[in-house]
Amino acid sequence: MKGLTLAGILVAAVGIFILVRGLSYKSSDTVLEVGGLKASVEERRTVPTWVGVAAIVGGLVMVGAGARKK
């Protein structure tokens, strides 16, 4: 299996994971900082579904390009 094909399969798998299960990450913002006192807010943000769709399409294009080079 060529590198481009394998990378395309992995990218498409990540896209499917985002669509099926969803993916989120933590974001931390400093709200107030006075001397030694620091207040911050931590929130979870989700990855939009269009990123999953784009990853699937990009992965399929990579698989197609890898298969075409044979």
For each residue, the residues with C-beta under 8 A, 3 or more apart:
1: 5 6
2: 5 6 66 69 70
3: 6 7 66
4: 7 8 62 63 65 66 69
5: 1 2 8 9 62 63 66 67
6: 1 2 3 9 10 66
7: 3 4 10 11 62 66
8: 4 5 11 12 58 59 60 61 62 63 64 65 66
9: 5 6 12 13 59 63
10: 6 7 13 14 59
11: 7 8 14 15 55 58 59 62
12: 8 9 15 16 55 56 58 59 60 63
13: 9 10 16 17 59
14: 10 11 17 18 52 55 59
15: 11 12 18 19 51 52 53 54 55 56 57 58 59
16: 12 13 19 20 52 56
17: 13 14 20 21 23 52
18: 14 15 21 22 23 47 49 51 52 55
19: 15 16 49 52 53 56
20: 16 17
21: 17 18
22: 18 46 47
23: 17 18 46 47 52
24: 44 45 46 47
25: 44 45 47
26: 42 43 44 45
27: 42 43 44 45
28: 40 41 42
29: 40 41 42 43
30: 33 38 39 40
31: 39 40 41
32: 37 38 39
33: 30 37 38 39
34: 37
35:
36:
37: 32 33 34
38: 30 32 33
39: 30 31 32 33
40: 28 29 30 31
41: 28 29 31
42: 26 27 28 29
43: 26 27 29
44: 24 25 26 27
45: 24 25 26 27
46: 22 23 24
47: 18 22 23 24 25 51 52
48: 51 52
49: 18 19 52 53
50: 53 54
51: 15 18 47 48 54 55
52: 14 15 16 17 18 19 23 47 48 49 55 56
53: 15 19 49 50 56 57
54: 15 50 51 57 58
55: 11 12 14 15 18 51 52 58 59
56: 12 15 16 19 52 53 59 60
57: 15 53 54 60 61
58: 8 11 12 15 54 55 61 62
59: 8 9 10 11 12 13 14 15 55 56 62 63
60: 8 12 56 57 63 64
61: 8 57 58 64 65
62: 4 5 7 8 11 58 59 65 66
63: 4 5 8 9 12 59 60 66 67
64: 8 60 61 67 68
65: 4 8 61 62 68 69
66: 2 3 4 5 6 7 8 62 63 69
67: 5 63 64 70
68: 64 65
69: 2 4 65 66
70: 2 67
